[in-house]
Amino acid sequence: MKGILKIAYKLLVNDKGKFAALLVGITFAVFLMVMMTSMFSGILHRSSATVLNVGAKVWVMDPAINTPANNIPMPDYVLDAVRSINGVTYAVPLYSGGALVKLRSGAYQSVTVIGLDDSSLYGRPELLEGQIEDIYGENAFIVVKDAEFPKLQNPRVGTEFEINDHRGVIVGIARVTTSGLFGVPTLYTTYNRALQYIPSTRFTTAFILIEPKNTTAIPYIKQQVKALGYEALTKDEFIQKTSRFYKYQTGVGTNVLIMTVISFIVGLCISGQTFYTFILENLERFGALKAIGAKGRELVYMILFQASFASLAGFGLGIGLACLLITVARLRMPSYAAMTTYTDIGLAFIMVLIIAGISSYIGVRKVLKIEPFDIFRG
């Protein structure tokens, strides 16, 4: 068997042009598939940036909410009712809204304002500069240093700005685990200051953040919150709900799926055609092997080895090229959202196996039909 596979390898790489064309086709298909799925993974990851950055274990919200960016304020009594539920260690309100900031240059910039509970500051970001206690100072805000930070003209501690005709002062610069999706800078302040500075509706609590006593208390908390007419989700459940919204209720998921299928079809057509041409050009060699005693099973192993070797080599090259391009793009463009996950790589690997299987089937059918008599007669 080792000798047969060695012959198969030499037959495959002997024609460098055909082998290169086969690799290019599979590499290009894998590259496109990984780029499209990585872009979609990055979008889904950033769409849940608020949930990831705040880090609360349980979120209470209106059932109609699909993403953290779209919130429906709840009455104040909901917070009191949630705090009275058995199993809740503590519950705090979270403000989340948009505002327009006037910068030092006179330019205006939209921002997302996160209002933290005044007493606990639950969900506060990690500070790079400044002290968290300074957020209680007059007109104090903390700015997040992420991909959107330059849009605020790179403010420093002490930088002043206007927000809805109110004076604002940067008292800290923070970092978060995930940047937002919509290209809007983020400011943190206290809950009451957010209500004071930003026009709001009659109800103001966007979300209620719960710290349960233990994980076994979460189902009971969910049940009690549901009885109030609202919804309680764990952090992972909220992220999944956001992902499902973008996958199935927007055009993003459909467009990415179509492009991924097109990439698969392109790779299948190129590799299938090239591999079939390779088989046709080597029919005499396969016939000679059959004439000197090679069994049909051994010829099938040869075809499978050749298709698998070419497909896996193209898979590795495609993954490497896609990861390299994504890394360079993220270094040059911090707002670039693509990220490669194990799911993306696994999906590309399954697609490559399908390509290898179909290419092998085409070659096997042709080789098994060959008769040594026809080869030598020619």
C-alpha positions as CSV (number, residue, x, y, z in Angstrom):
1,M,0.0,0.0,0.0
2,K,2.9,2.4,0.8
3,G,4.3,1.9,-2.7
4,I,0.9,2.5,-4.3
5,L,0.5,5.8,-2.4
6,K,4.0,6.8,-3.3
7,I,3.2,6.3,-7.0
8,A,0.0,8.3,-6.6
9,Y,1.9,11.2,-5.0
10,K,4.5,11.2,-7.8
11,L,1.7,11.1,-10.5
12,L,0.0,14.0,-8.7
13,V,2.9,16.4,-8.4
14,N,4.7,15.4,-11.6
15,D,2.6,17.7,-13.7
16,K,3.3,20.9,-11.8
17,G,0.9,23.0,-13.9
18,K,-2.1,20.8,-13.2
19,F,-1.2,20.4,-9.5
20,A,-0.8,24.2,-9.1
21,A,-4.2,24.8,-10.8
22,L,-5.8,22.3,-8.5
23,L,-4.3,23.9,-5.4
24,V,-5.2,27.4,-6.5
25,G,-8.8,26.4,-7.1
26,I,-9.2,24.9,-3.6
27,T,-7.2,27.6,-1.9
28,F,-9.3,30.3,-3.5
29,A,-12.5,28.6,-2.5
30,V,-11.4,28.1,1.1
31,F,-10.1,31.7,1.3
32,L,-13.5,33.1,0.2
33,M,-15.5,30.8,2.5
34,V,-13.3,31.7,5.5
35,M,-13.3,35.4,4.7
36,M,-17.1,35.5,4.5
37,T,-17.8,33.4,7.6
38,S,-15.2,35.2,9.6
39,M,-16.7,38.6,8.7
40,F,-20.1,37.3,9.8
41,S,-18.6,35.9,13.1
42,G,-17.0,39.3,13.7
43,I,-20.3,41.1,13.1
44,L,-22.1,38.7,15.5
45,H,-19.4,39.1,18.2
46,R,-19.5,42.9,18.0
47,S,-23.3,43.1,18.0
48,S,-23.2,41.8,21.6
49,A,-20.4,44.2,22.7
50,T,-22.5,45.8,25.4
51,V,-23.4,42.4,26.9
52,L,-19.8,41.2,26.8
53,N,-18.3,44.4,28.2
54,V,-20.8,44.9,31.1
55,G,-20.5,41.2,32.0
56,A,-23.7,40.8,34.1
57,K,-24.8,37.2,34.7
58,V,-28.6,37.9,34.2
59,W,-30.3,40.6,32.1
60,V,-33.9,41.7,32.6
61,M,-35.5,43.4,29.6
62,D,-38.7,43.8,27.6
63,P,-39.5,40.6,25.7
64,A,-39.6,42.6,22.4
65,I,-35.9,43.5,22.6
66,N,-33.7,41.6,20.1
67,T,-30.4,43.3,20.5
68,P,-28.6,45.4,23.2
69,A,-28.7,48.4,20.8
70,N,-32.5,48.5,20.8
71,N,-33.9,48.9,24.3
72,I,-37.4,49.5,25.5
73,P,-37.4,51.3,28.9
74,M,-39.1,49.6,31.8
75,P,-41.1,51.2,34.7
76,D,-39.3,51.7,38.0
77,Y,-41.5,49.2,39.8
78,V,-39.9,46.4,37.8
79,L,-36.6,47.1,39.5
80,D,-38.2,46.9,43.0
81,A,-40.0,43.7,42.1
82,V,-36.8,42.1,40.8
83,R,-34.9,43.0,43.9
84,S,-37.5,41.2,46.0
85,I,-37.2,37.9,44.2
86,N,-35.6,35.1,46.2
87,G,-32.3,34.1,44.8
88,V,-31.3,37.7,43.8
89,T,-28.2,38.9,45.6
90,Y,-28.7,42.4,44.1
91,A,-30.2,44.1,41.0
92,V,-29.2,47.4,39.5
93,P,-30.5,49.5,36.6
94,L,-28.5,50.2,33.5
95,Y,-29.1,53.1,31.1
96,S,-28.2,52.7,27.5
97,G,-28.9,55.5,25.0
98,G,-27.6,57.7,22.2
99,A,-26.5,61.3,22.3
100,L,-24.8,63.9,20.2
101,V,-21.5,65.3,21.4
102,K,-20.0,68.6,20.4
103,L,-16.2,68.3,20.3
104,R,-13.5,71.0,20.9
105,S,-13.2,71.6,17.2
106,G,-16.9,72.4,16.9
107,A,-17.6,69.1,15.1
108,Y,-20.5,66.8,16.3
109,Q,-20.2,63.1,16.9
110,S,-22.9,60.6,17.9
111,V,-22.0,58.5,20.9
112,T,-23.5,55.7,23.0
113,V,-23.9,56.5,26.6
114,I,-23.9,53.8,29.2
115,G,-25.2,54.9,32.6
116,L,-24.0,52.7,35.5
117,D,-25.7,52.3,38.9
118,D,-24.6,55.2,41.1
119,S,-24.0,53.1,44.2
120,S,-22.2,50.0,42.8
121,L,-21.0,51.1,39.3
122,Y,-21.8,47.5,38.4
123,G,-20.5,46.7,34.9
124,R,-17.8,49.4,34.9
125,P,-14.9,49.0,32.4
126,E,-11.2,48.6,33.2
127,L,-9.5,51.9,33.4
128,L,-6.2,52.7,31.5
129,E,-6.0,56.2,32.9
130,G,-7.8,58.0,35.8
131,Q,-9.6,56.7,38.8
132,I,-13.0,55.1,38.8
133,E,-14.1,57.3,41.8
134,D,-13.7,60.4,39.6
135,I,-16.9,59.4,37.8
136,Y,-18.8,60.9,40.7
137,G,-17.3,64.3,39.9
138,E,-19.2,67.1,38.3
139,N,-19.9,66.5,34.6
140,A,-17.7,63.3,34.6
141,F,-17.6,60.8,31.8
142,I,-15.3,57.9,31.0
143,V,-14.4,57.3,27.4
144,V,-13.7,53.8,25.9
145,K,-10.4,53.6,24.0
146,D,-11.4,51.3,21.1
147,A,-11.5,51.4,17.3
148,E,-13.9,54.4,17.5
149,F,-11.8,56.4,20.0
150,P,-10.2,58.7,17.3
151,K,-13.7,59.9,16.2
152,L,-13.7,61.9,19.5
153,Q,-10.4,63.5,18.4
154,N,-8.4,61.3,20.8
155,P,-9.5,63.0,24.0
156,R,-7.3,62.9,27.2
157,V,-8.2,63.1,30.9
158,G,-9.5,66.6,31.4
159,T,-10.8,67.1,27.8
160,E,-14.1,69.0,27.8
161,F,-17.0,68.6,25.4
162,E,-20.7,69.4,25.2
163,I,-23.5,66.9,25.4
164,N,-27.0,68.2,24.8
165,D,-26.0,71.7,26.0
166,H,-24.4,70.2,29.1
167,R,-20.7,70.4,29.9
168,G,-18.9,67.1,30.0
169,V,-15.4,66.3,31.2
170,I,-13.3,63.1,30.5
171,V,-12.1,61.8,33.8
172,G,-10.9,58.4,32.7
173,I,-9.9,56.4,29.6
174,A,-11.0,52.7,29.7
175,R,-10.6,49.6,27.6
176,V,-13.2,46.9,26.9
177,T,-13.0,43.4,25.5
178,T,-15.1,44.1,22.4
179,S,-15.7,47.2,20.2
180,G,-19.2,48.1,19.1
181,L,-20.6,47.2,15.8
182,F,-22.0,50.4,14.4
183,G,-18.9,52.6,14.6
184,V,-20.1,54.8,17.5
185,P,-17.8,55.8,20.4
186,T,-18.9,54.8,23.9
187,L,-19.0,57.0,27.0
188,Y,-19.7,55.7,30.6
189,T,-21.2,57.8,33.3
190,T,-23.5,57.4,36.3
191,Y,-27.1,56.4,35.9
192,N,-28.6,59.6,37.3
193,R,-26.2,61.8,35.3
194,A,-27.3,60.0,32.1
195,L,-30.9,60.7,32.9
196,Q,-30.1,64.3,33.6
197,Y,-28.1,65.0,30.5
198,I,-30.0,63.0,27.9
199,P,-33.7,63.5,27.1
200,S,-35.6,60.4,27.9
201,T,-39.1,59.0,27.9
202,R,-41.3,58.5,31.0
203,F,-39.6,55.2,31.8
204,T,-35.8,55.2,31.9
205,T,-34.4,51.8,32.9
206,A,-33.1,50.1,29.7
207,F,-32.0,46.9,31.4
208,I,-31.8,45.5,34.9
209,L,-28.6,43.6,35.8
210,I,-29.0,40.8,38.3
211,E,-26.3,39.0,40.4
212,P,-27.9,35.7,41.4
213,K,-27.0,34.0,44.6
214,N,-26.1,30.9,42.6
215,T,-26.8,29.3,39.2
216,T,-29.5,27.1,40.6
217,A,-31.5,30.2,41.4
218,I,-31.6,31.5,37.8
219,P,-34.6,29.3,36.6
220,Y,-36.7,30.6,39.5
221,I,-35.7,34.2,38.8
222,K,-36.6,33.8,35.1
223,Q,-40.0,32.4,36.1
224,Q,-40.7,35.3,38.5
225,V,-39.6,37.9,36.0
226,K,-41.8,36.3,33.3
227,A,-44.8,36.6,35.7
228,L,-44.1,40.3,35.7
229,G,-44.4,40.4,31.9
230,Y,-40.7,40.8,31.2
231,E,-37.9,38.5,30.2
232,A,-34.7,37.4,32.1
233,L,-31.8,36.0,30.1
234,T,-28.4,34.9,31.1
235,K,-25.4,36.6,29.4
236,D,-25.0,33.6,27.0
237,E,-28.7,33.5,26.2
238,F,-28.8,37.2,25.4
239,I,-25.8,36.8,23.1
240,Q,-27.5,33.9,21.3
241,K,-30.7,35.9,21.0
242,T,-28.8,38.8,19.4
243,S,-27.0,36.3,17.0
244,R,-30.3,34.8,16.0
245,F,-31.7,38.2,15.2
246,Y,-28.9,39.1,12.9
247,K,-28.8,35.6,11.3
248,Y,-32.5,35.2,10.6
249,Q,-34.3,38.5,10.8
250,T,-31.8,40.7,8.8
251,G,-30.3,40.3,5.4
252,V,-26.8,39.8,6.8
253,G,-27.1,36.0,7.4
254,T,-28.7,35.4,4.0
255,N,-26.1,37.4,2.1
256,V,-23.2,35.6,3.9
257,L,-24.8,32.2,3.2
258,I,-25.2,33.0,-0.5
259,M,-21.6,34.1,-0.8
260,T,-20.3,31.1,1.0
261,V,-22.3,28.7,-1.2
262,I,-21.0,30.6,-4.3
263,S,-17.4,30.2,-3.0
264,F,-18.0,26.4,-2.5
265,I,-19.4,26.0,-6.0
266,V,-16.5,27.9,-7.5
267,G,-14.0,25.7,-5.7
268,L,-15.9,22.5,-6.6
269,C,-16.1,23.4,-10.3
270,I,-12.4,24.4,-10.5
271,S,-11.1,21.4,-8.5
272,G,-13.5,18.9,-10.1
273,Q,-12.7,20.0,-13.6
274,T,-8.9,20.1,-13.0
275,F,-8.9,16.7,-11.3
276,Y,-10.9,15.1,-14.1
277,T,-8.5,16.5,-16.6
278,F,-5.6,15.1,-14.5
279,I,-7.3,11.6,-14.5
280,L,-7.8,11.7,-18.3
281,E,-4.2,12.6,-18.9
282,N,-3.0,9.7,-16.7
283,L,-5.4,7.0,-17.9
284,E,-2.6,5.1,-19.5
285,R,-0.6,5.0,-16.3
286,F,-3.6,3.8,-14.4
287,G,-4.2,1.2,-17.1
288,A,-0.6,0.0,-16.9
289,L,-0.8,-0.4,-13.2
290,K,-4.0,-2.4,-13.6
291,A,-2.3,-4.5,-16.2
292,I,0.6,-5.4,-13.9
293,G,-1.7,-6.6,-11.2
294,A,-2.9,-3.5,-9.3
295,K,-6.4,-4.2,-8.0
296,G,-9.3,-1.8,-8.4
297,R,-9.4,-1.2,-4.7
298,E,-5.8,0.0,-4.8
299,L,-6.5,2.3,-7.7
300,V,-9.4,3.8,-5.7
301,Y,-7.0,4.3,-2.8
302,M,-4.7,6.2,-5.2
303,I,-7.5,8.5,-6.3
304,L,-8.7,9.1,-2.8
305,F,-5.1,9.9,-1.7
306,Q,-4.5,12.3,-4.5
307,A,-7.8,14.2,-4.0
308,S,-7.4,14.3,-0.2
309,F,-3.8,15.5,-0.5
310,A,-4.6,18.3,-2.9
311,S,-7.7,19.3,-0.9
312,L,-6.0,19.4,2.5
313,A,-3.0,21.3,1.0
314,G,-5.4,23.8,-0.5
315,F,-7.3,24.0,2.8
316,G,-4.1,24.8,4.7
317,L,-3.1,27.5,2.2
318,G,-6.6,29.0,2.1
319,I,-6.8,29.2,5.9
320,G,-3.3,30.6,6.2
321,L,-4.0,33.3,3.5
322,A,-7.3,34.3,5.1
323,C,-5.9,34.5,8.6
324,L,-2.9,36.6,7.3
325,L,-5.2,39.0,5.5
326,I,-7.6,39.4,8.5
327,T,-4.6,40.0,10.9
328,V,-3.1,42.6,8.6
329,A,-6.5,44.3,8.0
330,R,-7.2,44.5,11.8
331,L,-3.8,46.0,12.4
332,R,-4.3,48.6,9.7
333,M,-8.0,49.1,10.3
334,P,-9.0,48.7,14.0
335,S,-12.7,48.9,13.1
336,Y,-12.5,45.8,10.8
337,A,-14.8,43.3,12.4
338,A,-13.8,40.0,10.9
339,M,-12.5,37.3,13.3
340,T,-11.7,33.6,12.6
341,T,-13.4,31.0,14.9
342,Y,-13.1,27.3,15.1
343,T,-16.6,27.1,13.7
344,D,-15.5,28.9,10.5
345,I,-12.5,26.6,10.1
346,G,-14.6,23.5,10.8
347,L,-17.2,24.6,8.2
348,A,-14.5,25.2,5.6
349,F,-13.0,21.8,6.4
350,I,-16.3,20.1,5.8
351,M,-16.7,22.0,2.5
352,V,-13.2,20.8,1.5
353,L,-14.1,17.2,2.3
354,I,-17.1,17.5,0.1
355,I,-15.0,18.9,-2.7
356,A,-12.5,16.1,-2.2
357,G,-15.2,13.5,-2.2
358,I,-16.9,14.7,-5.4
359,S,-13.6,15.0,-7.1
360,S,-12.6,11.5,-6.0
361,Y,-15.9,10.1,-7.2
362,I,-15.4,11.6,-10.7
363,G,-11.9,10.1,-10.9
364,V,-12.9,6.7,-9.5
365,R,-15.7,6.2,-12.0
366,K,-13.3,6.9,-14.9
367,V,-10.4,4.8,-13.6
368,L,-12.5,1.7,-12.7
369,K,-14.0,1.5,-16.2
370,I,-10.6,1.4,-17.9
371,E,-9.4,-1.9,-19.3
372,P,-5.7,-2.6,-19.8
373,F,-6.5,-4.1,-23.2
374,D,-7.8,-0.7,-24.5
375,I,-4.6,1.1,-23.3
376,F,-2.2,-1.3,-24.9
377,R,-4.2,-1.6,-28.1
378,G,-4.0,2.2,-28.4
